[in-house]
Amino acid sequence: MARNIKFIAQAAAGQEAVARNIEHCSRLGLPLITQSGPVAHRLAVVGGSPWAKDYLDELRTWDGEIWGVNGAFGWCIDHGVDATFYTIDPAESLKDMAIRAKRAVLASCCHPEVFAAVDGPIEVFPLGELPNGSTSASTAPMGAAVRGHAHVTFFGCESSFETQIHGYDWASQDTSRAVVVCGGQEYLTTPQLIMQAEYIAEIARALPFFINVRGRGFLPALIEHGDYEVLKVSRAIMESLGNGNQQLH
């Protein structure tokens, strides 16, 4: 029987570490995205889905700005796509991605080493002061709006996958998986991607003139149909149901 599960996001780095990162960022005196000057009319947000490769030609000739989300930034650079590094992740390990960046939009909760690694201008997304979703990609609509972009197109953010979650090497020990049904189709996904899809789809349905999602998968289907059901989940999710991170309803 299909069920719905309410997933609740938690900061992987811990609240104390996030608070320290925000305090460090406040001392840097960097401009906020709310203080940006003129920006490109169109913004492309590139996520890590393997299907992003289907749009390489379009991204290489994109008439506007491009944000590469987390590891997708390196993928963009490797494939000739001129991108800005974009993340809200507080992990220190993202410094290995940031070191390739000539410009970045970073959340105030990002690790000090990530700020230090960027070789160019940085703008800050003030986490907690602006509405945001639980993933870097899901903060992009609000970030784009307050920065002054008139339209956002998502690439590689389908929030589902067939075999490999990312189109690049990304080590993860997380074995949480779920199969959801939306519009009569089944999609393999994760709790994090479900929350991302819910957040972006809600905005996209309310503001179709502002957000466009390219690609296939769960997120485009959720925008079109507006609802989904969880068909089955992995053992990792079942074992965590009693920990307060997921709730059946």
C-alpha beads as a LAMMPS data file, in Angstrom:
LAMMPS data file: protein, C-alpha beads

249 atoms
248 bonds

1 atom types
1 bond types

-500.0 500.0 xlo xhi
-500.0 500.0 ylo yhi
-500.0 500.0 zlo zhi

Masses

1 110.0

Atoms # bond

1 1 1 0.000 0.000 0.000
2 1 1 1.295 3.450 -0.858
3 1 1 1.982 5.779 2.044
4 1 1 3.261 9.282 2.540
5 1 1 6.226 10.041 4.773
6 1 1 7.030 13.439 6.204
7 1 1 10.807 13.878 6.123
8 1 1 12.429 16.432 8.421
9 1 1 15.784 17.937 7.472
10 1 1 18.594 18.106 10.002
11 1 1 21.942 19.889 9.686
12 1 1 24.571 17.218 9.032
13 1 1 27.329 19.322 10.610
14 1 1 25.354 19.939 13.813
15 1 1 23.802 23.168 15.018
16 1 1 26.851 24.276 17.002
17 1 1 29.141 23.980 13.975
18 1 1 26.631 25.837 11.812
19 1 1 26.432 28.638 14.391
20 1 1 30.243 28.934 14.451
21 1 1 30.347 29.114 10.657
22 1 1 27.702 31.853 10.584
23 1 1 29.609 33.851 13.196
24 1 1 32.805 33.557 11.148
25 1 1 30.995 34.663 7.992
26 1 1 29.594 37.733 9.743
27 1 1 33.153 38.895 10.462
28 1 1 34.230 38.704 6.821
29 1 1 32.244 41.750 5.746
30 1 1 31.183 40.165 2.453
31 1 1 28.212 41.542 0.493
32 1 1 24.860 39.802 0.806
33 1 1 22.946 38.663 -2.254
34 1 1 20.338 41.241 -1.302
35 1 1 22.987 43.898 -2.033
36 1 1 23.860 42.716 -5.547
37 1 1 24.181 45.162 -8.397
38 1 1 22.657 44.536 -11.832
39 1 1 22.446 40.824 -12.601
40 1 1 21.593 38.736 -15.654
41 1 1 17.918 38.465 -16.515
42 1 1 18.124 34.677 -16.724
43 1 1 19.739 32.294 -14.238
44 1 1 20.483 28.612 -14.816
45 1 1 20.841 26.391 -11.743
46 1 1 22.721 23.180 -12.493
47 1 1 22.364 20.197 -10.181
48 1 1 24.171 16.907 -10.106
49 1 1 21.786 14.615 -11.963
50 1 1 23.347 12.424 -14.689
51 1 1 20.667 13.839 -17.029
52 1 1 22.291 17.295 -16.926
53 1 1 24.578 16.089 -19.722
54 1 1 21.605 16.151 -22.092
55 1 1 21.715 19.972 -21.955
56 1 1 25.434 20.634 -22.298
57 1 1 25.112 22.486 -25.602
58 1 1 22.439 24.756 -24.148
59 1 1 24.465 25.434 -20.999
60 1 1 27.649 26.191 -22.915
61 1 1 25.853 28.942 -24.836
62 1 1 23.574 30.094 -21.995
63 1 1 22.576 33.758 -22.241
64 1 1 22.700 34.619 -18.548
65 1 1 24.365 33.501 -15.329
66 1 1 24.885 29.902 -14.239
67 1 1 25.103 28.545 -10.694
68 1 1 26.766 25.143 -10.305
69 1 1 25.381 23.485 -7.166
70 1 1 27.934 21.706 -4.972
71 1 1 29.719 19.014 -7.007
72 1 1 27.866 20.068 -10.148
73 1 1 30.085 23.164 -10.168
74 1 1 33.156 21.041 -10.880
75 1 1 31.182 19.089 -13.469
76 1 1 30.316 22.378 -15.195
77 1 1 33.949 23.503 -15.264
78 1 1 35.096 20.122 -16.569
79 1 1 32.562 20.324 -19.412
80 1 1 33.220 23.884 -20.534
81 1 1 30.311 25.544 -18.726
82 1 1 31.209 28.879 -17.115
83 1 1 29.566 28.664 -13.692
84 1 1 29.484 30.337 -10.303
85 1 1 30.003 28.004 -7.327
86 1 1 26.790 27.825 -5.277
87 1 1 26.238 25.992 -1.987
88 1 1 24.631 26.146 1.443
89 1 1 26.486 23.044 2.668
90 1 1 28.385 23.613 5.956
91 1 1 30.909 20.809 5.361
92 1 1 34.628 21.628 5.252
93 1 1 35.106 19.107 2.434
94 1 1 33.537 21.527 -0.049
95 1 1 36.783 23.514 -0.001
96 1 1 38.053 21.012 -2.589
97 1 1 35.333 22.261 -4.957
98 1 1 35.628 25.923 -3.964
99 1 1 39.330 26.038 -4.809
100 1 1 38.377 25.965 -8.515
101 1 1 35.925 28.865 -8.195
102 1 1 36.604 32.364 -9.504
103 1 1 33.315 33.590 -8.039
104 1 1 30.808 32.116 -5.590
105 1 1 27.488 32.514 -3.828
106 1 1 27.850 30.872 -0.429
107 1 1 25.448 30.551 2.479
108 1 1 26.524 32.171 5.716
109 1 1 26.686 28.676 7.272
110 1 1 29.458 27.501 4.919
111 1 1 32.745 26.440 6.499
112 1 1 35.518 29.067 6.856
113 1 1 37.822 26.933 4.689
114 1 1 35.294 27.104 1.853
115 1 1 35.250 30.904 1.981
116 1 1 39.052 30.944 2.055
117 1 1 39.359 28.627 -0.945
118 1 1 37.429 30.816 -3.422
119 1 1 39.780 32.864 -5.602
120 1 1 37.419 35.687 -6.455
121 1 1 34.332 37.646 -5.353
122 1 1 31.863 36.033 -2.952
123 1 1 28.263 36.946 -2.204
124 1 1 26.516 35.577 0.893
125 1 1 23.104 33.952 1.196
126 1 1 22.095 34.865 4.783
127 1 1 20.816 31.510 6.002
128 1 1 17.967 31.908 8.458
129 1 1 17.160 35.437 7.314
130 1 1 15.550 34.353 4.034
131 1 1 13.111 31.483 3.447
132 1 1 14.955 28.451 2.135
133 1 1 14.601 24.762 1.466
134 1 1 16.726 21.969 2.899
135 1 1 19.131 21.529 -0.027
136 1 1 21.356 23.927 -1.926
137 1 1 19.232 23.638 -5.066
138 1 1 16.025 24.367 -3.174
139 1 1 17.422 27.639 -1.791
140 1 1 18.126 28.859 -5.324
141 1 1 14.636 30.258 -6.114
142 1 1 14.683 32.659 -3.169
143 1 1 18.360 33.450 -3.717
144 1 1 17.685 34.247 -7.352
145 1 1 14.642 36.391 -6.566
146 1 1 16.303 38.604 -3.964
147 1 1 19.413 38.894 -6.113
148 1 1 17.318 40.300 -8.944
149 1 1 17.087 37.505 -11.523
150 1 1 13.776 37.518 -13.397
151 1 1 13.738 33.843 -14.382
152 1 1 15.325 30.612 -13.161
153 1 1 15.799 27.411 -15.151
154 1 1 16.826 24.224 -13.350
155 1 1 19.000 21.640 -15.089
156 1 1 20.006 18.327 -13.515
157 1 1 17.670 18.777 -10.539
158 1 1 15.100 16.093 -11.397
159 1 1 15.195 14.731 -7.815
160 1 1 15.220 11.119 -8.988
161 1 1 17.624 8.770 -10.727
162 1 1 17.888 5.395 -12.423
163 1 1 21.121 3.841 -11.096
164 1 1 23.573 6.605 -10.166
165 1 1 22.447 9.645 -8.155
166 1 1 25.073 12.026 -9.525
167 1 1 26.672 12.515 -12.912
168 1 1 30.094 12.712 -11.278
169 1 1 31.989 10.865 -8.520
170 1 1 30.409 11.583 -5.148
171 1 1 31.126 9.224 -2.271
172 1 1 28.209 8.726 0.110
173 1 1 27.438 6.154 2.777
174 1 1 23.728 7.004 2.768
175 1 1 21.678 4.009 1.638
176 1 1 18.259 5.628 2.129
177 1 1 16.140 5.041 -0.958
178 1 1 12.456 5.358 -1.770
179 1 1 10.231 4.639 -4.739
180 1 1 7.500 7.223 -5.278
181 1 1 4.578 7.228 -7.672
182 1 1 3.651 10.463 -9.423
183 1 1 1.376 10.775 -12.447
184 1 1 1.252 7.008 -12.761
185 1 1 5.047 6.677 -13.047
186 1 1 7.489 5.269 -10.486
187 1 1 10.644 7.189 -9.556
188 1 1 13.650 6.063 -7.521
189 1 1 14.710 8.815 -5.136
190 1 1 15.978 9.642 -1.630
191 1 1 14.471 11.491 1.355
192 1 1 16.678 14.508 0.670
193 1 1 15.612 14.633 -2.979
194 1 1 11.942 14.240 -2.019
195 1 1 12.165 17.306 0.229
196 1 1 13.954 19.195 -2.530
197 1 1 11.282 18.284 -5.075
198 1 1 8.429 19.241 -2.745
199 1 1 9.914 22.681 -2.099
200 1 1 10.831 23.564 -5.676
201 1 1 7.590 22.133 -7.100
202 1 1 5.462 24.240 -4.761
203 1 1 7.184 27.422 -5.915
204 1 1 7.172 26.388 -9.575
205 1 1 3.426 25.673 -9.504
206 1 1 2.722 29.018 -7.839
207 1 1 5.116 31.003 -10.043
208 1 1 5.332 29.255 -13.432
209 1 1 6.540 32.484 -15.060
210 1 1 9.562 32.493 -12.729
211 1 1 10.717 28.862 -12.664
212 1 1 11.241 26.315 -15.406
213 1 1 12.587 22.792 -14.866
214 1 1 14.347 21.043 -17.726
215 1 1 14.727 17.296 -17.774
216 1 1 12.785 14.252 -16.754
217 1 1 12.115 12.568 -13.481
218 1 1 10.261 13.143 -10.240
219 1 1 10.460 16.953 -9.961
220 1 1 8.967 17.722 -13.405
221 1 1 6.257 15.132 -12.733
222 1 1 5.454 16.624 -9.325
223 1 1 5.145 20.101 -10.842
224 1 1 2.742 18.741 -13.446
225 1 1 0.612 16.516 -11.201
226 1 1 0.921 18.185 -7.791
227 1 1 0.979 15.077 -5.620
228 1 1 2.762 11.761 -5.128
229 1 1 2.729 8.655 -2.964
230 1 1 5.549 6.627 -1.442
231 1 1 5.353 3.097 -2.800
232 1 1 8.262 1.504 -0.925
233 1 1 11.347 2.450 1.090
234 1 1 14.724 0.912 1.840
235 1 1 15.688 -0.788 5.082
236 1 1 17.701 2.286 6.104
237 1 1 14.558 4.427 6.094
238 1 1 12.483 1.818 7.930
239 1 1 15.123 1.579 10.661
240 1 1 15.174 5.348 11.131
241 1 1 11.411 5.862 11.372
242 1 1 11.565 5.761 15.147
243 1 1 14.368 8.324 15.382
244 1 1 12.233 11.375 14.640
245 1 1 13.792 12.019 11.247
246 1 1 10.854 10.624 9.288
247 1 1 7.207 10.477 10.216
248 1 1 4.452 8.399 8.656
249 1 1 1.173 10.176 8.058

Bonds

1 1 1 2
2 1 2 3
3 1 3 4
4 1 4 5
5 1 5 6
6 1 6 7
7 1 7 8
8 1 8 9
9 1 9 10
10 1 10 11
11 1 11 12
12 1 12 13
13 1 13 14
14 1 14 15
15 1 15 16
16 1 16 17
17 1 17 18
18 1 18 19
19 1 19 20
20 1 20 21
21 1 21 22
22 1 22 23
23 1 23 24
24 1 24 25
25 1 25 26
26 1 26 27
27 1 27 28
28 1 28 29
29 1 29 30
30 1 30 31
31 1 31 32
32 1 32 33
33 1 33 34
34 1 34 35
35 1 35 36
36 1 36 37
37 1 37 38
38 1 38 39
39 1 39 40
40 1 40 41
41 1 41 42
42 1 42 43
43 1 43 44
44 1 44 45
45 1 45 46
46 1 46 47
47 1 47 48
48 1 48 49
49 1 49 50
50 1 50 51
51 1 51 52
52 1 52 53
53 1 53 54
54 1 54 55
55 1 55 56
56 1 56 57
57 1 57 58
58 1 58 59
59 1 59 60
60 1 60 61
61 1 61 62
62 1 62 63
63 1 63 64
64 1 64 65
65 1 65 66
66 1 66 67
67 1 67 68
68 1 68 69
69 1 69 70
70 1 70 71
71 1 71 72
72 1 72 73
73 1 73 74
74 1 74 75
75 1 75 76
76 1 76 77
77 1 77 78
78 1 78 79
79 1 79 80
80 1 80 81
81 1 81 82
82 1 82 83
83 1 83 84
84 1 84 85
85 1 85 86
86 1 86 87
87 1 87 88
88 1 88 89
89 1 89 90
90 1 90 91
91 1 91 92
92 1 92 93
93 1 93 94
94 1 94 95
95 1 95 96
96 1 96 97
97 1 97 98
98 1 98 99
99 1 99 100
100 1 100 101
101 1 101 102
102 1 102 103
103 1 103 104
104 1 104 105
105 1 105 106
106 1 106 107
107 1 107 108
108 1 108 109
109 1 109 110
110 1 110 111
111 1 111 112
112 1 112 113
113 1 113 114
114 1 114 115
115 1 115 116
116 1 116 117
117 1 117 118
118 1 118 119
119 1 119 120
120 1 120 121
121 1 121 122
122 1 122 123
123 1 123 124
124 1 124 125
125 1 125 126
126 1 126 127
127 1 127 128
128 1 128 129
129 1 129 130
130 1 130 131
131 1 131 132
132 1 132 133
133 1 133 134
134 1 134 135
135 1 135 136
136 1 136 137
137 1 137 138
138 1 138 139
139 1 139 140
140 1 140 141
141 1 141 142
142 1 142 143
143 1 143 144
144 1 144 145
145 1 145 146
146 1 146 147
147 1 147 148
148 1 148 149
149 1 149 150
150 1 150 151
151 1 151 152
152 1 152 153
153 1 153 154
154 1 154 155
155 1 155 156
156 1 156 157
157 1 157 158
158 1 158 159
159 1 159 160
160 1 160 161
161 1 161 162
162 1 162 163
163 1 163 164
164 1 164 165
165 1 165 166
166 1 166 167
167 1 167 168
168 1 168 169
169 1 169 170
170 1 170 171
171 1 171 172
172 1 172 173
173 1 173 174
174 1 174 175
175 1 175 176
176 1 176 177
177 1 177 178
178 1 178 179
179 1 179 180
180 1 180 181
181 1 181 182
182 1 182 183
183 1 183 184
184 1 184 185
185 1 185 186
186 1 186 187
187 1 187 188
188 1 188 189
189 1 189 190
190 1 190 191
191 1 191 192
192 1 192 193
193 1 193 194
194 1 194 195
195 1 195 196
196 1 196 197
197 1 197 198
198 1 198 199
199 1 199 200
200 1 200 201
201 1 201 202
202 1 202 203
203 1 203 204
204 1 204 205
205 1 205 206
206 1 206 207
207 1 207 208
208 1 208 209
209 1 209 210
210 1 210 211
211 1 211 212
212 1 212 213
213 1 213 214
214 1 214 215
215 1 215 216
216 1 216 217
217 1 217 218
218 1 218 219
219 1 219 220
220 1 220 221
221 1 221 222
222 1 222 223
223 1 223 224
224 1 224 225
225 1 225 226
226 1 226 227
227 1 227 228
228 1 228 229
229 1 229 230
230 1 230 231
231 1 231 232
232 1 232 233
233 1 233 234
234 1 234 235
235 1 235 236
236 1 236 237
237 1 237 238
238 1 238 239
239 1 239 240
240 1 240 241
241 1 241 242
242 1 242 243
243 1 243 244
244 1 244 245
245 1 245 246
246 1 246 247
247 1 247 248
248 1 248 249
